[in-house]
Every structure is written in C-alpha cells, then in structure tokens.
Amino acid sequence: MNEDVEIYIDEARDGMKKALLHLEDELDRVRAGKANPTMLSGVFVDYYGTSTPLNQVANVTAPDARSLIIKPWEKGMIGPIEKAIHAANIGLNPQNDGEIVRLNLPIVTEERRRELVKKVKLIGENSRVSVRNIRREAMEAIKALEKDGLSEDEAKDGEALIQELTNEFIAKVDKHLEVKEVEVMKV
C-alpha cells in the first residue's frame, strides 16, 4: 500500500483513539449514584493564584458508594477547595471538619437516572460524530491523493481500511455506552 495512504490511515486511527479516550473521560464524569474520585476531575482549585486540578492539591478517595473524602495536603487549602467545588456546579455540597472535606452524594431518583441516560446517549452521539468526521477527513485526503496520481485500486483499499476502522471504533463507542447505561440504571 502507498506510504501516504498508510499515513492517513494511522492519523485516522490516532484521532479515533483520542475520540474514544475523550468519551471515556466524559462518561467517568457522569454521576451514576456511586461515588468515584474521577467525578471531580473537572474541578480546579485556586492554588496560590494558579488554577490547579483538585487531585494535585489533595487526595480524593471514595470510602463508600455514597461519599467522597478530600484530604488537602495543606490545611489552608480547605476553603479554596470548597469554593472550587461550589464553582464547579456539580450538584454536591461540601462539608469540612477542619481536616478534610466530605461530599455526600444524594440518592439518584428514577427520573434523574433517565435524564442521565439521555445525557450519556448525547455524549455517545457526539463521539460517533467525531469518529465520522475523522473518517470524512481521511477519505477526502485519499481522494486528493487519487487526483494526484494514486491508483484507483490503492485508493479503494485505503478507503475500505478507513471504513473498517470507523466501524470498529463506532462499535467500541456503542459498547462503552451500553456499559454506562446499565451502570446508571442500576439501583
């Protein structure tokens, strides 16, 4: 196969892997009723004037399924951590005892679970669109190579490989969504 076609296939594969990693990250942030430290991955704390991820100024643990404990490495960070959690608007109310910050997760109702499933499906559809856009860009690049002298057979083979990649990654997205939907609906 032509080197240029292989480069476009590799770029498409890398782009699709990144789209899948982004999907996994987004799905980790969907709160399904079970406490998970990654729920706070989007929280940034003002650390001496610098916006810093929460997990770089404190240890975040889930001692049970209904709560998270944040133990700052410096006691003076409790206030900024509380402010950051409020500012992140994640629907959790921090409580501190001077040593740690505790987050208790409310029980998720059936109605809220259905809303979360809709959100998960929307996140999944956005990932599918990303994968398809990557496919489109790779196909256009191969068609441009064909106009510049690439044989029709090599172009068709490259397009077929890109379509196989697309099908593979769409199936992976669907599998991730299926697992997350089951997790969200589980009481």
MARVEXVO-836059 format. One record per residue (C-alpha): residue number from 1; residue in three letters; x, y, z. Coordinates in Angstrom, 2 decimals, always signed. Each point is the difference from the previous one (the first is absolute). Example, Ala and Ser with C-alpha at 12.3 -4.5 7.8 and 13.67 -1.06 7.14 Angstrom:
BEGIN
<pt><num>1</num><residu>ALA</residu><x>+12.30</x><y>-4.50</y><z>+7.80</z></pt>
<pt><num>2</num><residu>SER</residu><x>+1.37</x><y>+3.44</y><z>-0.66</z></pt>
END
This chain:
BEGIN
<pt><num>1</num><residu>MET</residu><x>+0.00</x><y>+0.00</y><z>+0.00</z></pt>
<pt><num>2</num><residu>ASN</residu><x>+1.09</x><y>+3.55</y><z>-0.70</z></pt>
<pt><num>3</num><residu>GLU</residu><x>+1.91</x><y>+1.73</y><z>+2.84</z></pt>
<pt><num>4</num><residu>ASP</residu><x>-2.19</x><y>+3.10</y><z>-0.11</z></pt>
<pt><num>5</num><residu>VAL</residu><x>-3.16</x><y>-2.11</y><z>+0.33</z></pt>
<pt><num>6</num><residu>GLU</residu><x>+1.51</x><y>-1.82</y><z>+3.00</z></pt>
<pt><num>7</num><residu>ILE</residu><x>+0.80</x><y>+3.34</y><z>+1.62</z></pt>
<pt><num>8</num><residu>TYR</residu><x>-3.62</x><y>+1.14</y><z>-0.38</z></pt>
<pt><num>9</num><residu>ILE</residu><x>-1.24</x><y>-3.33</y><z>+1.40</z></pt>
<pt><num>10</num><residu>ASP</residu><x>+2.34</x><y>+0.32</y><z>+3.00</z></pt>
<pt><num>11</num><residu>GLU</residu><x>-1.12</x><y>+3.60</y><z>+0.59</z></pt>
<pt><num>12</num><residu>ALA</residu><x>-3.64</x><y>-1.10</y><z>-0.16</z></pt>
<pt><num>13</num><residu>ARG</residu><x>+0.68</x><y>-2.83</y><z>+2.47</z></pt>
<pt><num>14</num><residu>ASP</residu><x>+1.73</x><y>+2.41</y><z>+2.41</z></pt>
<pt><num>15</num><residu>GLY</residu><x>-2.83</x><y>+2.51</y><z>-0.28</z></pt>
<pt><num>16</num><residu>MET</residu><x>-2.61</x><y>-2.67</y><z>+0.65</z></pt>
<pt><num>17</num><residu>LYS</residu><x>+1.94</x><y>-1.25</y><z>+3.04</z></pt>
<pt><num>18</num><residu>LYS</residu><x>+0.03</x><y>+3.55</y><z>+1.37</z></pt>
<pt><num>19</num><residu>ALA</residu><x>-3.75</x><y>+0.28</y><z>-0.60</z></pt>
<pt><num>20</num><residu>LEU</residu><x>-0.53</x><y>-3.25</y><z>+1.92</z></pt>
<pt><num>21</num><residu>LEU</residu><x>+2.21</x><y>+1.19</y><z>+2.88</z></pt>
<pt><num>22</num><residu>HIS</residu><x>-1.99</x><y>+3.23</y><z>+0.12</z></pt>
<pt><num>23</num><residu>LEU</residu><x>-3.21</x><y>-2.02</y><z>+0.13</z></pt>
<pt><num>24</num><residu>GLU</residu><x>+1.33</x><y>-2.06</y><z>+2.92</z></pt>
<pt><num>25</num><residu>ASP</residu><x>+0.96</x><y>+3.18</y><z>+1.83</z></pt>
<pt><num>26</num><residu>GLU</residu><x>-3.42</x><y>+1.56</y><z>-0.58</z></pt>
<pt><num>27</num><residu>LEU</residu><x>-1.80</x><y>-3.16</y><z>+1.13</z></pt>
<pt><num>28</num><residu>ASP</residu><x>+2.09</x><y>-0.13</y><z>+3.18</z></pt>
<pt><num>29</num><residu>ARG</residu><x>-1.34</x><y>+3.43</y><z>+0.89</z></pt>
<pt><num>30</num><residu>VAL</residu><x>-3.64</x><y>-1.11</y><z>-0.22</z></pt>
<pt><num>31</num><residu>ARG</residu><x>-1.07</x><y>-0.59</y><z>+3.58</z></pt>
<pt><num>32</num><residu>ALA</residu><x>-1.95</x><y>-3.23</y><z>+0.10</z></pt>
<pt><num>33</num><residu>GLY</residu><x>-0.63</x><y>-0.08</y><z>+3.74</z></pt>
<pt><num>34</num><residu>LYS</residu><x>+3.24</x><y>-1.73</y><z>+0.91</z></pt>
<pt><num>35</num><residu>ALA</residu><x>+2.84</x><y>+2.15</y><z>+1.33</z></pt>
<pt><num>36</num><residu>ASN</residu><x>+3.07</x><y>+0.10</y><z>-2.22</z></pt>
<pt><num>37</num><residu>PRO</residu><x>+3.01</x><y>+2.34</y><z>+0.41</z></pt>
<pt><num>38</num><residu>THR</residu><x>+0.02</x><y>+0.68</y><z>-3.75</z></pt>
<pt><num>39</num><residu>MET</residu><x>-3.29</x><y>+1.90</y><z>+0.47</z></pt>
<pt><num>40</num><residu>LEU</residu><x>+2.16</x><y>+2.86</y><z>+1.23</z></pt>
<pt><num>41</num><residu>SER</residu><x>+2.48</x><y>-0.08</y><z>-2.90</z></pt>
<pt><num>42</num><residu>GLY</residu><x>-1.49</x><y>+3.22</y><z>-1.40</z></pt>
<pt><num>43</num><residu>VAL</residu><x>+0.41</x><y>+1.93</y><z>+3.27</z></pt>
<pt><num>44</num><residu>PHE</residu><x>+2.81</x><y>+2.57</y><z>+0.06</z></pt>
<pt><num>45</num><residu>VAL</residu><x>+1.18</x><y>+1.64</y><z>+3.23</z></pt>
<pt><num>46</num><residu>ASP</residu><x>+1.61</x><y>+3.43</y><z>+0.35</z></pt>
<pt><num>47</num><residu>TYR</residu><x>+3.39</x><y>-1.09</y><z>+1.34</z></pt>
<pt><num>48</num><residu>TYR</residu><x>+1.97</x><y>+3.15</y><z>+0.84</z></pt>
<pt><num>49</num><residu>GLY</residu><x>-1.36</x><y>+1.80</y><z>-3.05</z></pt>
<pt><num>50</num><residu>THR</residu><x>+0.27</x><y>-2.96</y><z>-2.38</z></pt>
<pt><num>51</num><residu>SER</residu><x>-2.96</x><y>-2.05</y><z>-1.21</z></pt>
<pt><num>52</num><residu>THR</residu><x>+1.02</x><y>-3.54</y><z>+0.97</z></pt>
<pt><num>53</num><residu>PRO</residu><x>-1.87</x><y>-3.33</y><z>-0.36</z></pt>
<pt><num>54</num><residu>LEU</residu><x>-1.45</x><y>-1.14</y><z>+3.33</z></pt>
<pt><num>55</num><residu>ASN</residu><x>+1.89</x><y>-3.28</y><z>-0.06</z></pt>
<pt><num>56</num><residu>GLN</residu><x>+3.30</x><y>+1.96</y><z>+0.00</z></pt>
<pt><num>57</num><residu>VAL</residu><x>-0.74</x><y>+1.79</y><z>+3.30</z></pt>
<pt><num>58</num><residu>ALA</residu><x>-1.83</x><y>-2.75</y><z>+1.87</z></pt>
<pt><num>59</num><residu>ASN</residu><x>-0.57</x><y>-3.73</y><z>+0.26</z></pt>
<pt><num>60</num><residu>VAL</residu><x>-3.51</x><y>-0.99</y><z>-1.17</z></pt>
<pt><num>61</num><residu>THR</residu><x>-1.42</x><y>-3.34</y><z>+1.16</z></pt>
<pt><num>62</num><residu>ALA</residu><x>-3.36</x><y>-1.78</y><z>-0.03</z></pt>
<pt><num>63</num><residu>PRO</residu><x>-0.30</x><y>-1.81</y><z>+3.36</z></pt>
<pt><num>64</num><residu>ASP</residu><x>-3.45</x><y>-1.28</y><z>-0.95</z></pt>
<pt><num>65</num><residu>ALA</residu><x>-2.50</x><y>+0.21</y><z>-2.85</z></pt>
<pt><num>66</num><residu>ARG</residu><x>-1.70</x><y>+3.14</y><z>+1.35</z></pt>
<pt><num>67</num><residu>SER</residu><x>+2.86</x><y>+2.34</y><z>+0.91</z></pt>
<pt><num>68</num><residu>LEU</residu><x>+3.31</x><y>+1.50</y><z>-1.04</z></pt>
<pt><num>69</num><residu>ILE</residu><x>+2.72</x><y>+1.21</y><z>+2.35</z></pt>
<pt><num>70</num><residu>ILE</residu><x>+2.45</x><y>+2.70</y><z>-1.03</z></pt>
<pt><num>71</num><residu>LYS</residu><x>+3.08</x><y>+0.28</y><z>+2.19</z></pt>
<pt><num>72</num><residu>PRO</residu><x>+2.02</x><y>+3.10</y><z>-0.94</z></pt>
<pt><num>73</num><residu>TRP</residu><x>+3.77</x><y>-0.16</y><z>+0.25</z></pt>
<pt><num>74</num><residu>GLU</residu><x>-0.10</x><y>+3.43</y><z>+1.65</z></pt>
<pt><num>75</num><residu>LYS</residu><x>-2.66</x><y>+0.85</y><z>+2.59</z></pt>
<pt><num>76</num><residu>GLY</residu><x>-0.27</x><y>+3.53</y><z>-1.43</z></pt>
<pt><num>77</num><residu>MET</residu><x>-1.42</x><y>-1.45</y><z>-3.23</z></pt>
<pt><num>78</num><residu>ILE</residu><x>-3.32</x><y>-1.12</y><z>+1.55</z></pt>
<pt><num>79</num><residu>GLY</residu><x>-1.71</x><y>+3.35</y><z>-0.73</z></pt>
<pt><num>80</num><residu>PRO</residu><x>+1.19</x><y>+0.25</y><z>-3.62</z></pt>
<pt><num>81</num><residu>ILE</residu><x>-1.00</x><y>-3.66</y><z>-0.58</z></pt>
<pt><num>82</num><residu>GLU</residu><x>-3.52</x><y>+0.70</y><z>+1.28</z></pt>
<pt><num>83</num><residu>LYS</residu><x>-0.25</x><y>+3.09</y><z>-2.22</z></pt>
<pt><num>84</num><residu>ALA</residu><x>+1.21</x><y>-1.99</y><z>-3.01</z></pt>
<pt><num>85</num><residu>ILE</residu><x>-2.59</x><y>-2.74</y><z>+0.57</z></pt>
<pt><num>86</num><residu>HIS</residu><x>-2.78</x><y>+2.60</y><z>+0.26</z></pt>
<pt><num>87</num><residu>ALA</residu><x>+1.30</x><y>+1.79</y><z>-3.12</z></pt>
<pt><num>88</num><residu>ALA</residu><x>+0.17</x><y>-3.28</y><z>-1.97</z></pt>
<pt><num>89</num><residu>ASN</residu><x>-3.79</x><y>-0.29</y><z>+0.39</z></pt>
<pt><num>90</num><residu>ILE</residu><x>+0.02</x><y>-3.80</y><z>+0.21</z></pt>
<pt><num>91</num><residu>GLY</residu><x>-2.96</x><y>-0.18</y><z>+2.35</z></pt>
<pt><num>92</num><residu>LEU</residu><x>+1.95</x><y>-1.02</y><z>+3.11</z></pt>
<pt><num>93</num><residu>ASN</residu><x>+0.16</x><y>+1.91</y><z>+3.26</z></pt>
<pt><num>94</num><residu>PRO</residu><x>+3.41</x><y>-0.14</y><z>+1.74</z></pt>
<pt><num>95</num><residu>GLN</residu><x>+0.26</x><y>-0.32</y><z>+3.79</z></pt>
<pt><num>96</num><residu>ASN</residu><x>+3.28</x><y>+0.42</y><z>+1.85</z></pt>
<pt><num>97</num><residu>ASP</residu><x>+1.13</x><y>-0.85</y><z>+3.50</z></pt>
<pt><num>98</num><residu>GLY</residu><x>+3.25</x><y>+1.97</y><z>-0.11</z></pt>
<pt><num>99</num><residu>GLU</residu><x>+2.01</x><y>-3.01</y><z>-1.22</z></pt>
<pt><num>100</num><residu>ILE</residu><x>-1.90</x><y>-1.38</y><z>-2.98</z></pt>
<pt><num>101</num><residu>VAL</residu><x>-2.79</x><y>+0.95</y><z>-2.38</z></pt>
<pt><num>102</num><residu>ARG</residu><x>-2.82</x><y>-2.53</y><z>-0.26</z></pt>
<pt><num>103</num><residu>LEU</residu><x>-2.43</x><y>-0.25</y><z>-2.90</z></pt>
<pt><num>104</num><residu>ASN</residu><x>-3.16</x><y>-2.06</y><z>+0.52</z></pt>
<pt><num>105</num><residu>LEU</residu><x>-1.71</x><y>-1.10</y><z>-3.19</z></pt>
<pt><num>106</num><residu>PRO</residu><x>-3.78</x><y>+0.18</y><z>+0.01</z></pt>
<pt><num>107</num><residu>ILE</residu><x>-2.02</x><y>-3.04</y><z>-0.98</z></pt>
<pt><num>108</num><residu>VAL</residu><x>-0.73</x><y>+0.13</y><z>-3.72</z></pt>
<pt><num>109</num><residu>THR</residu><x>-3.71</x><y>-0.26</y><z>-0.85</z></pt>
<pt><num>110</num><residu>GLU</residu><x>-1.40</x><y>-2.01</y><z>-2.91</z></pt>
<pt><num>111</num><residu>GLU</residu><x>-0.83</x><y>+3.22</y><z>-1.87</z></pt>
<pt><num>112</num><residu>ARG</residu><x>+3.55</x><y>+1.30</y><z>+0.47</z></pt>
<pt><num>113</num><residu>ARG</residu><x>+1.40</x><y>-3.34</y><z>-1.20</z></pt>
<pt><num>114</num><residu>ARG</residu><x>-2.02</x><y>+0.33</y><z>-3.21</z></pt>
<pt><num>115</num><residu>GLU</residu><x>+1.37</x><y>+3.54</y><z>-0.48</z></pt>
<pt><num>116</num><residu>LEU</residu><x>+3.52</x><y>-1.34</y><z>+0.52</z></pt>
<pt><num>117</num><residu>VAL</residu><x>-0.60</x><y>-2.70</y><z>-2.62</z></pt>
<pt><num>118</num><residu>LYS</residu><x>-1.06</x><y>+2.72</y><z>-2.46</z></pt>
<pt><num>119</num><residu>LYS</residu><x>+3.18</x><y>+1.91</y><z>+0.84</z></pt>
<pt><num>120</num><residu>VAL</residu><x>+2.08</x><y>-3.15</y><z>-0.54</z></pt>
<pt><num>121</num><residu>LYS</residu><x>-1.65</x><y>-0.55</y><z>-3.38</z></pt>
<pt><num>122</num><residu>LEU</residu><x>+0.73</x><y>+3.60</y><z>-1.00</z></pt>
<pt><num>123</num><residu>ILE</residu><x>+3.65</x><y>-0.39</y><z>+1.01</z></pt>
<pt><num>124</num><residu>GLY</residu><x>+0.13</x><y>-3.21</y><z>-2.04</z></pt>
<pt><num>125</num><residu>GLU</residu><x>-1.52</x><y>+1.64</y><z>-3.05</z></pt>
<pt><num>126</num><residu>ASN</residu><x>+2.58</x><y>+2.78</y><z>+0.20</z></pt>
<pt><num>127</num><residu>SER</residu><x>+2.73</x><y>-2.67</y><z>+0.04</z></pt>
<pt><num>128</num><residu>ARG</residu><x>-1.49</x><y>-1.74</y><z>-3.02</z></pt>
<pt><num>129</num><residu>VAL</residu><x>-0.07</x><y>+3.34</y><z>-1.84</z></pt>
<pt><num>130</num><residu>SER</residu><x>+3.67</x><y>+0.54</y><z>+0.88</z></pt>
<pt><num>131</num><residu>VAL</residu><x>+0.92</x><y>-3.43</y><z>-1.37</z></pt>
<pt><num>132</num><residu>ARG</residu><x>-1.98</x><y>+0.63</y><z>-3.18</z></pt>
<pt><num>133</num><residu>ASN</residu><x>+1.63</x><y>+3.40</y><z>-0.48</z></pt>
<pt><num>134</num><residu>ILE</residu><x>+3.41</x><y>-1.64</y><z>+0.29</z></pt>
<pt><num>135</num><residu>ARG</residu><x>-1.10</x><y>-2.56</y><z>-2.60</z></pt>
<pt><num>136</num><residu>ARG</residu><x>-1.22</x><y>+2.77</y><z>-2.34</z></pt>
<pt><num>137</num><residu>GLU</residu><x>+3.30</x><y>+1.89</y><z>+0.27</z></pt>
<pt><num>138</num><residu>ALA</residu><x>+2.01</x><y>-3.14</y><z>-0.72</z></pt>
<pt><num>139</num><residu>MET</residu><x>-2.21</x><y>-0.90</y><z>-2.97</z></pt>
<pt><num>140</num><residu>GLU</residu><x>+0.37</x><y>+3.50</y><z>-1.44</z></pt>
<pt><num>141</num><residu>ALA</residu><x>+3.78</x><y>-0.21</y><z>+0.40</z></pt>
<pt><num>142</num><residu>ILE</residu><x>+0.08</x><y>-3.33</y><z>-1.86</z></pt>
<pt><num>143</num><residu>LYS</residu><x>-2.21</x><y>+1.41</y><z>-2.78</z></pt>
<pt><num>144</num><residu>ALA</residu><x>+2.45</x><y>+2.91</y><z>-0.32</z></pt>
<pt><num>145</num><residu>LEU</residu><x>+2.85</x><y>-2.50</y><z>-0.31</z></pt>
<pt><num>146</num><residu>GLU</residu><x>-1.96</x><y>-1.82</y><z>-2.68</z></pt>
<pt><num>147</num><residu>LYS</residu><x>-0.28</x><y>+3.25</y><z>-1.98</z></pt>
<pt><num>148</num><residu>ASP</residu><x>+3.77</x><y>+0.42</y><z>+0.38</z></pt>
<pt><num>149</num><residu>GLY</residu><x>+0.74</x><y>-3.39</y><z>-1.56</z></pt>
<pt><num>150</num><residu>LEU</residu><x>-0.82</x><y>-2.68</y><z>+2.56</z></pt>
<pt><num>151</num><residu>SER</residu><x>-1.45</x><y>-3.07</y><z>-1.71</z></pt>
<pt><num>152</num><residu>GLU</residu><x>-3.72</x><y>-0.59</y><z>+0.34</z></pt>
<pt><num>153</num><residu>ASP</residu><x>+0.55</x><y>-3.44</y><z>+1.56</z></pt>
<pt><num>154</num><residu>GLU</residu><x>+2.30</x><y>+1.38</y><z>+2.71</z></pt>
<pt><num>155</num><residu>ALA</residu><x>-2.49</x><y>+2.77</y><z>+0.73</z></pt>
<pt><num>156</num><residu>LYS</residu><x>-2.88</x><y>-2.49</y><z>+0.32</z></pt>
<pt><num>157</num><residu>ASP</residu><x>+2.11</x><y>-2.23</y><z>+2.29</z></pt>
<pt><num>158</num><residu>GLY</residu><x>+0.87</x><y>+2.98</y><z>+2.20</z></pt>
<pt><num>159</num><residu>GLU</residu><x>-3.63</x><y>+1.13</y><z>+0.16</z></pt>
<pt><num>160</num><residu>ALA</residu><x>-1.07</x><y>-3.54</y><z>+0.91</z></pt>
<pt><num>161</num><residu>LEU</residu><x>+2.56</x><y>-0.11</y><z>+2.85</z></pt>
<pt><num>162</num><residu>ILE</residu><x>-1.18</x><y>+3.36</y><z>+1.30</z></pt>
<pt><num>163</num><residu>GLN</residu><x>-3.61</x><y>-1.21</y><z>-0.08</z></pt>
<pt><num>164</num><residu>GLU</residu><x>+1.03</x><y>-3.14</y><z>+1.94</z></pt>
<pt><num>165</num><residu>LEU</residu><x>+1.69</x><y>+2.22</y><z>+2.60</z></pt>
<pt><num>166</num><residu>THR</residu><x>-3.10</x><y>+2.15</y><z>+0.22</z></pt>
<pt><num>167</num><residu>ASN</residu><x>-2.25</x><y>-3.04</y><z>+0.52</z></pt>
<pt><num>168</num><residu>GLU</residu><x>+2.38</x><y>-1.33</y><z>+2.66</z></pt>
<pt><num>169</num><residu>PHE</residu><x>+0.05</x><y>+3.26</y><z>+1.97</z></pt>
<pt><num>170</num><residu>ILE</residu><x>-3.75</x><y>+0.58</y><z>-0.32</z></pt>
<pt><num>171</num><residu>ALA</residu><x>-0.49</x><y>-3.50</y><z>+1.46</z></pt>
<pt><num>172</num><residu>LYS</residu><x>+2.34</x><y>+0.91</y><z>+2.89</z></pt>
<pt><num>173</num><residu>VAL</residu><x>-1.96</x><y>+3.21</y><z>+0.65</z></pt>
<pt><num>174</num><residu>ASP</residu><x>-3.25</x><y>-2.00</y><z>+0.03</z></pt>
<pt><num>175</num><residu>LYS</residu><x>+1.48</x><y>-2.53</y><z>+2.43</z></pt>
<pt><num>176</num><residu>HIS</residu><x>+1.13</x><y>+2.78</y><z>+2.38</z></pt>
<pt><num>177</num><residu>LEU</residu><x>-3.47</x><y>+1.55</y><z>-0.13</z></pt>
<pt><num>178</num><residu>GLU</residu><x>-1.70</x><y>-3.31</y><z>+0.65</z></pt>
<pt><num>179</num><residu>VAL</residu><x>+2.15</x><y>-0.60</y><z>+3.09</z></pt>
<pt><num>180</num><residu>LYS</residu><x>-0.56</x><y>+3.53</y><z>+1.31</z></pt>
<pt><num>181</num><residu>GLU</residu><x>-3.78</x><y>-0.18</y><z>-0.54</z></pt>
<pt><num>182</num><residu>VAL</residu><x>-0.18</x><y>-3.21</y><z>+2.01</z></pt>
<pt><num>183</num><residu>GLU</residu><x>+2.12</x><y>+1.62</y><z>+2.73</z></pt>
<pt><num>184</num><residu>VAL</residu><x>-2.23</x><y>+3.10</y><z>+0.10</z></pt>
<pt><num>185</num><residu>MET</residu><x>-3.26</x><y>-1.96</y><z>+0.15</z></pt>
<pt><num>186</num><residu>LYS</residu><x>+1.26</x><y>-2.42</y><z>+2.67</z></pt>
<pt><num>187</num><residu>VAL</residu><x>-1.47</x><y>+0.93</y><z>+3.39</z></pt>
END
